[in-house]
């Protein structure tokens, strides 16, 4: 080696020799006692955290089962239609307000809304079918006094649905149709 190069090993050896206390023997027994003491505390803390974690898991599991029970109750309970003060069905009030307007488009909307309400009521009564027509076919005429009224009102709704704005809906026909729906709803005790 040349004189300009520094030997790294000798550099670190000289640092080691100059450090205070580097020539005495190291006592590891004190370190072992300290490490053992720390290890005992680590084990105790681990057990405590495990017990806390176990109780958190049990608590969370109980809460999840309670939540599932409430969800099941919420989603399987049928909600009755909302009624405003005085026992008047708010949906029917909306239909009446549309029918009292001056434009034929509002009358059409009132008739279509009334037919949707009739469909829901027939379904609640237990009649099955794809639409109002099929549900009305399933009705026993002797058990439904306003069945003919329902059919006549539904026919007007079908004309509106199929012909759209081309169907000439007069105010008299709209009022007569809404009156038919009203008779049906009164028999079904919806209004």
Phi, psi and omega in degrees: 000152180272165184287338182279344180273144180258135178276118184294318180300316181291330178296312180290326177297319180293324176296318181296318182290331180277343182293142180291139177073013183280347183265354181268160179283143182273135179261108182272350183294322178294320179293319179296320179295317178297316179296320179295320178297315178296319181297321177299316179294323178295317179296315180298315179297322177297317178296316180298314179296324178295318180294315177300316178299321178298315179294325176296318179295315179298315180298314180297321179296316179298317180295323178296318179295322176296318179297317179297322178296316178295319178298317180298316179296318181295315186277349178255357179269127177282137181260127178289150179299143182288139178236145179274184182299142179090003177078015180268133181289124182294330177294318178294322176299319178297317179297317179296322179293323176293320181292335181275355178291174184258352183257148181294331180295323177292322178295318177301314180297321179298317181293318179295318178297320179295323179292323176296319178296320177297318178301315179296319180294319178297322178295320178294330179283350176102007178278138182245152179159168182283335180208187182298318181302312180293324179291322178292328176295331182279350183282137174280120184304328181288339181263358185223096186294331182257028181299318180295322177299317179297318179297315181297317179295319181293326177298319178295318178299319179296321178297320178295317183293323184274325183262340178065225182286348177287339178285124182278099182261110179276163180296322181295315179296319179298315180294319179296320180294315178297323178295323177295314177300319180300317179299318179295315182295325178293321178294323180278000179059038177269339178229000000 
